[in-house]
């Protein structure tokens, strides 16, 4: 094996079931946690204090065993253990790319699996998390979109991905130790499997937990939600989450976007731009990121770049445009734009006064790159003939 080959570790193959009758505390809002404690015997007068204590043990220190929650009386710890558990998704496989990117295949309730990707950079560490098993959107360039939607993830399964990655990075602080602001996991992007705004309540609750100052404590400006354009939920995202927003834009005409991002048939480019124009004002967020995958001969002409600028300027949207070289996958119906074409496109945008970074492709050797998130076991279950047949249909 090459010393630079990706590393794969099989971690767990058997899903662990919750003990019958026990409630998982992960994913509950503070109010829900308080109510659960009262329902299972915590005196109402103590419930607010106990909620704060347990919250810190779970989300600030990463403790899963009630016996280790040492500022709680022993009888109360035993009572908690009888009624509750602290459970997060289980890692089935863990792959490490030669560029340091980590991809995890995680098993959740029902034996379903989702993928999570951690991308280390010099000044940050970004965790790309999933919000659904599969996806409904069928974007024609996206490999993840070829897997049918199975179900929404719960708030526990969403924030649990963050907790799982902190476990693997060994990043939980020690109780009582001086606070260390250096974060290996400093940013979250909801850009994994699924459309987050089709699972709004669970995403909102999970991100509120991630932002809570007495827990994981990530700033809302460190969290980016990526949507394909579920227009009715965009204003709600600003009001109820307030995180940064990224839009899977990818085309400058309705004709092309209808094919690349079929949700455009329901909410077209103009409706989407109108919703985006009010988002920064409501949430006090920074620039909106326009994600734009570069597809050879499809959306990468000079006129596309000029039209993109015109859209953004017409609506006075504070924006940056993230140009994404297409990550080709077996049977993909598109080709990546040439490097020269991508640079020319970026220069037009930059000269118009907008940031136009070209995303560096990460984790391609372990299929962890943008648009490639798809359950490994889903791929493994398909025969070569099935894969070839699907590839033929997509051409």
N, C-alpha and C positions, 0 to 999 in steps of 0.2 A: 504494500500500500504506500502511495506517495505521502511524504511527511506533511504535505499541504492539503491532503484530501480532507473533506468534511468529516467530522466525528459524529457518529450516531450512537446514542445510548438508549437501550430499552430500559425504562425505569419501572413501569408498573403495567401489568396486563389484565388484572382483574379489578373491575370497578368495586369500590367500597360502598356498601349501602348504609344509609342513615339508620341508626338503631330505631326500632319501632317506637313511635310516640314522642320522639325527641325533636326539639325545634332547633334548626340551625340559626345561630345568631348572626352569622355573616350576611350582609346585604340588607339587614333591617335598618330603617332610619332610626334616629334617636327616639322619636315618639313611639315607633313600633317596638323598639327594644324595651323601653320603659313599660309599655302595656304588657309585653310578654313576661317580664319579670313579675309584675303585679299579679298577672293571671296565674303564675306558678308559685305564689306564696311570699313574694317580697312585700313587706309592709309599704303602703302607699307613701308614707312620710319619708321612707328611706329610698324610694325608687329613683328619684332624680340623681342622688349621690351615687347609688349603685350603678346606674346607667353610665355615668361619667367614668367611674372606675373601670368597669368592664370594657367600655369603649376604648379606653387608653391601652389596656392590656392587649386587646385584639389588634387594634389598628396602629398604635404607636410602637408597641414592643413586639408585635407579631406572635404573641403567646396563644397557643391552642388548647393547652391543658389547664383546666380550672384549678388544679392542685398547685400550679405555679403562681396563681394570682394572690400573692402573699399579703396584700393589705386588706384582704377579705378574711373574715373569721372562718376557721376550719369547718364548722357545721354548715355555714352558708355555702362554702365551696362544694361541699358534698351535695347540698341541695341543688346547686346549679348543675353538677355533673349528672344528677338523676334526671333532669328535665331538658337539658340543652347539649348541643355540640357546637364546635367551631370547625366547620368543614369548608375546604376550598377545592377547586378542580384538581384532579390528579394528573401528573405528568406521565404520559405513556412513552413518548420518545423525546429526546433532546438532541438536536443537531447543532453543531458549531461550524460555521463557514470559515474558510481560510481568511476572510476579512474581519472575523470576530463576531459577525452577526449570529445570534442564537435563534433557532426556531424550535418551538415546543408544540407537540401534539398533546392536547389535554383532553381527558375524558371527564364528562359531566354526567348528570343523572340520566338514566335511561340508556347508558352505554354510548351516547353520542360523543362526537369528537369535534374540537375546534382547534384552530392553529393560532399561535401567538408568536410574535417576532420581536426580539430585542436588538436594537441597532446602536452600538457604541460609537460615539464620535468624540473629538477632542474636548469639546466644551459642553457636551450633554450626552445623555443616554435615553433613547426614545423607545418606548414600548408600544407596539402596534397591537391593539386588542380587538377582539371580535364581539359582535352584538347579537348575531344570529347563527344558528347552524344552517349553513347554506345561504342562499340569497334568492329573492324574488325578481330581481331587476333585469337579469339576462342581458347585461351590457355586452355587446358583441365582441369587444376586445379583451374582456376580462375572463381569465381562467376560472377564478372563484365562482363567477356567475354561471358556470356550466353545471354547478351542483345545485339541485333543487332545494328550496327552503324546507327544513324539517320543523324547526320551531324557534321562537324567541328565547334568548338566554334570560335567566333571572338576574336580578340585581346582585345576588350572591355570586353567580357564575361570572358576572362581568368584573366586579371589583376583586373577585377571587383570582382572576388572571394576574392582576397587579401584585397581589399578595404572593402568588406562586413564583412570579419572577423575582420578587425581593428575597424569597427563600433561596432561590438558585444563585442569586448574586451575593448572598450572605450579607444583606444590607439592613437587617433589623438592628436598631441600636440596643445597647445594654441598659436596662433600667438603672437610673441613677448616674449614668455616665454623662460627661459634658456633651452638649448638643453639637453635632457635627453637621454643618450645612452642605458638605460635599455629598452629592448624590450620584450614584451610578445610574439609578433610574430617576431621571429628572423631569421627563416629559411623557405624556400619554397622548397617543393619537387613536381615535376611533376610526381606523381605516382598514381593519381586518375583514373577516367574513361578515356579510350582511349590511343592511341599510339601518343605521342607528335610529333614524327618525321614524322608522316603522316599529320601533320598540322603545318609544319615548320614555315612558314612566320608569322602566327598569334602568335605562341608560342614565336618566336624570338622578335617580336615587343612588346609583353606583358612583357617579361622578361627585355628588354631594359628599359622599363618604370619603372619596379620595381627596377632596378639597378641605375637609374638616381640619381646623388648626390643631385639634387635640388628637389627631390620628396620623394618617399618611401625609397630610399637610402639604399638598401640592397647590400652588397658586392656580387660579382659573386661567391665567395666561400661559400656563404650562400644559394646558389640556386643549387639544384641537379635535373638534368633531367634524368628520367628513361626510357630506350628504350628496346624493345625486340630484337633489332638488325637490324634496317633499315640501312644497311651498307653504302649506298651512301650518307646518310645525316649526318653521324657521323663526318666526316672531316669538313663539313659545320657548324655543331654545334660548333666545336672548334673555327672556324674562325669568325663566326658571333654572337655567344652568349658567349662562353668562360666560361660557368658555369661548375660545377662538373658533372661527368657522372656516372650513375649507369646502369648496364646491368642486365636484367632479364635472367640469364644464366640457372640455374636450372637442367642442365644435362651435362655429360662429354663425351657422344657419340652422333653422329648424329642420330643413331637409336632411342635413347630415347628422344632426344630433338625435333626430328620431330613430336613426339606425344605430348609432353608437350607444346612446343612452335612452332606451325606449320610454322611460318615465317622462321624457320631453313631450310625448304625445298627450300627456295629461296636463302638465304645466310647462308651457313653452318658454323659450328663452326670455321673452319680454316679461312674462309673469315672474320668472325667477329673478331677473335683474331688479324688478321693483321691490321684491321681498328683501333682496340683499342690500338695497340702497338704504333701507331703514334699520338694518341689523346693527351696525356699529353705534348708531345713535342710542338705541335701546339698551344695549349691553355694555356700552363704553369699552368695547373691544378694540383691539388694534386692527390692522389691515385684514381684509378677507383674502384668503389664498385661493386663487383660481388654479385648479389642477388641470393640466392639459397634456394628455398623452400624445406623443408625436408619431403619427401613422403615415407612412410613405404614400404620397399621392392622394391622401384622403382629406387631411385637415392641416397640412403643413406648408401651404403656399404663402407668399408674401401678402396676398390679399386677405388671407385668414388672419394674419397677424394684425394688419391694419384694422380689420373689422372688429377684432377682439378689443383693441384699444378704443375704438369708437363706442362700443357697447359700454365699457367701463366709464369712459369720460362723460358720455351722455347722461349716465345716472349718478355721476359724482361719487363713485364707490372707492373708498381707500383700499387699494389692492396691491397684491404682488402676484405674479404669475409663475407658477412652478411648472417648468417644462420637464416632462417625464419620458425618457426614451422607452419605447415600447418593449416590454419583456416578452419575447416570442416564446410560445409553448407549442408542443406537438399538435398539429392540426389547426393552429391559429390562422384566421382568415386575413391577417394583415402582416405587413413587414415594418420594421423599425425605420424611421427616417434616417437619412445619412447624417453623420456628424456635422458636415458642412451646412446641410439644410437646417438642422437644429440651431446651429450657431447663428445663421442668417436670421432665422425667426426670432431668436433671443435678442439680437442686436436691434431689430426694429422696435421691439417692446422697450428695451432699455433706452433707446434714443427718444422714445416718447415720454420718458420720465418714470417708468415703472421697473421695479426689481424683477429680473427674469432669470433666476437661478436654474441651471440645468441639473436635475437631480442625478446624483451619482448612484448608479445601480449597485445595490448591496444584496448579498446572499443569494445570487443567482445559482450558485453551485448546489444549494440545498432547496431550490424552488421557494425561496422566502421573499422574493422581490415583489414589488407592487403589482397586483393583479394576478399573482400566482398562488395566493393562499387557497388551498383546497386540501381536504383531508387526505392524508397519505393512505389510509385504509380504503377510502373511496376509490382512489386510483388503483390500489392493489387488487380490489375485487373485480375489476374489469379485465376481460381477456384482451389480448392484442387485437383480435378481430373487432371487438366493440370499439376500442380506441380508434382503430383505422376507419371504421364505419362512421363514427362521429366526426372524425377529421374530414372525411369526404363530404359529409353534409354541410360542413361549415365553409367549404371553399366557395 
